[in-house]
């Protein structure tokens, strides 16, 4: 029988609560996975799990029992009361399952060791909103991108809000964080990738005029300031035509529009 935790002073409870803070996530090398669907996807992945907390209510459901059977093969599991679950939850209506997962990041060198003739990398340059970042990671997964790269200063990909916004796609893609503009440009060159950046610029080409059948690295910029000048100077600029009065598109929407033009060219041309 799994051990029952009944005290808010328990070390596992304190650790799970602390992982809502970026400082503690970095210190422990862990992050939280909360919710049934996300936990199922984490359990089905090759990501390492440190431990799991669950409620008796979850274990009473068939879907919950199946998940717990998988989790027990991967990490220690502990039962907690509904009251303790509310204390550690980051959502208003917790579903009774919380995982402490090990942060799993890929380096540019590891990506470079894999040779893809038609590689597709998605770059988040200074993107700050967790919802936008999670949406772009989810879209990158949907189009079968070969990796997502975040520049220095971008959102914490392991925050609760970002993890939830990825809808589990975080567990399907190589993720590289903390990359500088010069490192990015050098990687694109060594990989033989065209470096593209979305920008409203006189020298930019409409996105549907770009040849995305080539190996490509596509940069999407900060919500307010766009792609950094350092990257814009090194990249071919691309824009999405707009004909109404809107000044710009949300970065998550922009990423979907451009990435599905990649899909169209590669799979439906």
MIVOBA-929423 format. One line per 5 residues: number of its first residue (from 1); for each residue x, y, z of C-alpha. Coordinates in steps of 0.1 Angstrom, whole numbers, plus 5000, padded with zeros to 4 digits. Layout:
BEGIN
NUM = X,Y,Z | ... .
***
This chain:
BEGIN
1 = 5000,5000,5000 | 5013,5035,4992 | 5023,5056,5021 | 4998,5082,5034 | 5009,5117,5040 .
6 = 4986,5135,5065 | 5007,5165,5076 | 5013,5199,5058 | 5047,5198,5075 | 5058,5168,5055 .
11 = 5089,5173,5034 | 5071,5161,5002 | 5043,5186,5007 | 5067,5214,5014 | 5088,5205,4983 .
16 = 5058,5203,4960 | 5045,5237,4972 | 5080,5253,4968 | 5081,5243,4932 | 5056,5271,4924 .
21 = 5087,5294,4927 | 5113,5296,4899 | 5141,5299,4925 | 5132,5266,4941 | 5126,5249,4907 .
26 = 5161,5259,4896 | 5176,5248,4930 | 5159,5214,4930 | 5161,5208,4892 | 5124,5199,4894 .
31 = 5090,5212,4882 | 5054,5204,4889 | 5029,5185,4868 | 4994,5190,4879 | 4962,5175,4865 .
36 = 4951,5142,4852 | 4958,5146,4815 | 4992,5162,4820 | 5002,5135,4845 | 4991,5108,4820 .
41 = 5013,5123,4793 | 5043,5127,4817 | 5039,5091,4828 | 5039,5079,4792 | 5070,5099,4784 .
46 = 5107,5091,4791 | 5109,5121,4815 | 5121,5111,4850 | 5097,5116,4879 | 5108,5121,4915 .
51 = 5075,5113,4932 | 5037,5117,4929 | 5010,5128,4953 | 4974,5117,4947 | 4940,5117,4965 .
56 = 4918,5088,4974 | 4891,5103,4952 | 4914,5100,4921 | 4922,5064,4930 | 4884,5055,4930 .
61 = 4882,5063,4893 | 4892,5038,4867 | 4913,5064,4848 | 4930,5073,4881 | 4938,5037,4889 .
66 = 4953,5031,4855 | 4975,5062,4859 | 4986,5052,4894 | 4996,5017,4882 | 5019,5033,4856 .
71 = 5033,5058,4881 | 5041,5031,4907 | 5065,5016,4881 | 5083,5049,4877 | 5084,5067,4911 .
76 = 5073,5066,4947 | 5036,5076,4951 | 5020,5090,4982 | 4983,5094,4991 | 4972,5128,5005 .
81 = 4939,5142,5017 | 4917,5165,4996 | 4926,5193,5020 | 4964,5188,5015 | 4958,5186,4978 .
86 = 4942,5220,4978 | 4972,5234,4998 | 4997,5223,4971 | 4974,5230,4941 | 4981,5258,4916 .
91 = 4946,5255,4901 | 4912,5263,4916 | 4898,5229,4910 | 4926,5203,4916 | 4921,5169,4901 .
96 = 4940,5151,4928 | 4973,5143,4911 | 5006,5161,4913 | 5040,5150,4900 | 5075,5163,4909 .
101 = 5093,5159,4875 | 5130,5163,4868 | 5138,5192,4844 | 5150,5177,4812 | 5167,5201,4789 .
106 = 5186,5195,4756 | 5217,5215,4746 | 5224,5229,4711 | 5252,5204,4709 | 5228,5175,4714 .
111 = 5205,5189,4687 | 5235,5193,4664 | 5244,5157,4668 | 5212,5148,4650 | 5212,5153,4613 .
116 = 5179,5162,4596 | 5177,5170,4560 | 5147,5192,4565 | 5151,5203,4601 | 5126,5226,4616 .
121 = 5135,5246,4648 | 5111,5270,4665 | 5127,5298,4685 | 5110,5319,4712 | 5131,5351,4715 .
126 = 5121,5369,4747 | 5086,5356,4747 | 5073,5364,4782 | 5037,5352,4784 | 5034,5316,4797 .
131 = 5002,5311,4776 | 5019,5322,4744 | 5050,5301,4751 | 5029,5270,4759 | 5007,5276,4728 .
136 = 5038,5278,4705 | 5054,5247,4720 | 5021,5229,4714 | 5019,5241,4678 | 5056,5231,4673 .
141 = 5047,5196,4685 | 5017,5195,4662 | 5038,5203,4631 | 5065,5178,4642 | 5092,5204,4647 .
146 = 5127,5190,4657 | 5131,5213,4687 | 5121,5244,4705 | 5147,5269,4715 | 5143,5298,4740 .
151 = 5167,5327,4742 | 5180,5341,4774 | 5154,5362,4792 | 5124,5342,4778 | 5097,5328,4800 .
156 = 5104,5299,4823 | 5093,5269,4804 | 5089,5249,4836 | 5065,5273,4853 | 5030,5259,4862 .
161 = 5013,5281,4837 | 5036,5273,4808 | 5035,5236,4815 | 4997,5236,4815 | 4996,5257,4783 .
166 = 5017,5231,4765 | 4989,5206,4771 | 5016,5179,4774 | 5036,5188,4743 | 5065,5197,4766 .
171 = 5071,5160,4770 | 5073,5154,4732 | 5100,5179,4720 | 5136,5186,4727 | 5137,5220,4746 .
176 = 5168,5242,4747 | 5168,5273,4770 | 5191,5303,4777 | 5206,5306,4742 | 5222,5338,4730 .
181 = 5217,5354,4696 | 5252,5346,4685 | 5249,5310,4696 | 5216,5307,4677 | 5231,5321,4645 .
186 = 5262,5299,4648 | 5240,5268,4653 | 5218,5277,4623 | 5250,5280,4601 | 5265,5247,4613 .
191 = 5231,5229,4607 | 5227,5244,4573 | 5194,5261,4584 | 5180,5293,4570 | 5175,5317,4599 .
196 = 5142,5334,4596 | 5126,5360,4619 | 5091,5374,4619 | 5091,5412,4616 | 5071,5441,4601 .
201 = 5100,5454,4580 | 5103,5469,4545 | 5129,5441,4536 | 5106,5413,4549 | 5091,5387,4525 .
206 = 5055,5375,4529 | 5057,5342,4548 | 5041,5322,4518 | 5069,5333,4495 | 5096,5317,4517 .
211 = 5108,5282,4507 | 5102,5263,4539 | 5111,5230,4523 | 5147,5239,4533 | 5160,5233,4568 .
216 = 5146,5262,4587 | 5150,5280,4621 | 5121,5304,4626 | 5122,5331,4653 | 5092,5345,4670 .
221 = 5097,5376,4692 | 5087,5393,4724 | 5050,5403,4727 | 5058,5440,4729 | 5092,5445,4712 .
226 = 5093,5417,4686 | 5125,5399,4677 | 5157,5414,4691 | 5178,5436,4668 | 5207,5413,4672 .
231 = 5188,5385,4656 | 5170,5406,4631 | 5204,5417,4617 | 5214,5381,4612 | 5181,5367,4599 .
236 = 5160,5368,4567 | 5128,5388,4577 | 5094,5373,4572 | 5060,5389,4577 | 5023,5378,4577 .
241 = 5002,5401,4554 | 4974,5419,4572 | 4946,5439,4555 | 4924,5451,4583 | 4931,5477,4609 .
246 = 4949,5455,4634 | 4984,5466,4641 | 4997,5431,4648 | 4989,5395,4655 | 4994,5377,4688 .
251 = 5027,5358,4688 | 5010,5325,4694 | 4987,5331,4664 | 5017,5343,4643 | 5035,5311,4651 .
256 = 5006,5289,4640 | 5001,5308,4607 | 5038,5305,4598 | 5043,5269,4610 | 5013,5257,4590 .
261 = 5026,5273,4559 | 5056,5250,4565 | 5032,5221,4568 | 5015,5231,4536 | 5047,5233,4516 .
266 = 5062,5202,4530 | 5031,5179,4529 | 5006,5194,4505 | 5025,5212,4478 .
***
